[in-house]
Amino acid sequence: MAAVGAETWRDRGLHAQVVNALGQEIVDGVHAPGDILNLDRLSERFTVSRSVLREALRVLQSVGMVEPRQRVGTQVLTRDRWDLFNPQIIQWRGQGDYFAQMREMLELRLGIEPVAARLSARLMTPAERAAISLAAAVMVEADTAQDGRRYLEADVEFHTLILQGSGNAVMGHFAGTVAALLRTREQEKRFTITEYTPASAHRHNDLAAAIVAGDEDAAYHWAYATLEATLAEFVQESAGSATAG
């Protein structure tokens, strides 16, 4: 029985490796849309059984990256078919499509988070208001200390609190997507603390103060201003990156 259990854990580890490798390669264009994945070659390459490989492909199918075609094989799908809110896809795009994904998601967040901030200013409990105030304070402290890890964790907590504190279940669910997006900064060469961070930390602090005060208009304003400034930062960085390349 122990041997069976060990093999099960081994298969799970191999399965995760295959999913991660193939997902990243699809994002990076190694396997282009329309390509048919050769299962024999993949099985040999990863040294896994066909059953482990098929299970990995089922995961990729569930997020819209591949699709089995009868009498053809497993075909790679175009990006418009992908579940772009899925945390795994966000992680893969963060390594291969970082600036484009940040721009797209920030544009989307501009339409969601200011409304969530307005609702949070109206609906948050005293405990939630205290928590968001603390998260904003930690961001300012972490910036001063140049502690990128602590800053990132506080930033994730801050935006999660706003989205979940809105009282809107759909916005609350979006918090997982935003958290995955923010964590892609761990993979980016500048990490988190940059020349833009001090101003951003203080905007987060102003947003928290508006929510704590129950000022819905100010909460909307500061949420929009925070995201708009971050979007401008990434557009500028993206242009610089393209020029350098």
C-alpha positions, 0 to 999 in steps of 0.5 A: 500500500505504501508503494502505491501511495508513493507512486500516487504522489510521484505522479501528482508531482510529474503531472504538475511539472508537465502542466506548468511546462506546457502551459508556459510554452503555449503562452510563450508561443513554443506551441502555436495556435493550431499546433497538434501536440504529439503525445508520443514525443511529449511522453518521451520528453517528460518521461511520464506515462500516457495517463499522466500526460492525458491528465495534464492536458485535461487541466490545460483543456479546462482553462481553454488552452488546448482542445482534443480533436477527433481523429486529429489530436490535441490542438493548441487554441488561440489566446481568445479561448484561454481563461485569462482570469485563471491564476495559473494562466496569469502566472504563465503570462507574468513570465512571458507576457508581463507588461501586456498582461499588466496593462490589460488587467489594470484597464479592467481593474479601473472599471471594477475596483473604484466601484468596489472601494465606494461600496467598501466605504459604505459597507465595511465593518469596523474590523475590516476598516481597521484591517485596511488601514493597517495594510496601507500603513504597512505598505508605507513602512515597507517602502521606507524599509525597502522591503519588497516582500512585505510591501507585496503581501500588504498590497495583496491584502489591501486589494483583497480587503477592498474587493471582498469588503464591497459586499458584491460576491463577483467582486469578491471572487475577482480578488483571487485574480488580482492577488495572482496578478500582483504576485507576478511582480515577484518574477519581474526584474525590479520586483516591487520597490521602485521609484514609483512606490513612495507615491503609490504607497501614500495613495493607498494610504489616502484610499484607506483613510477615505474608506475608514471615514466612510467617504464614498466619493473620496474612496472612488477617487483614490481607487481610480487615481491609484490604478490610473497612476500604476497603469501609466507606470506600466505603459511607460515601462513597457515602452522603455522595455520595447525600446531597449529590446 
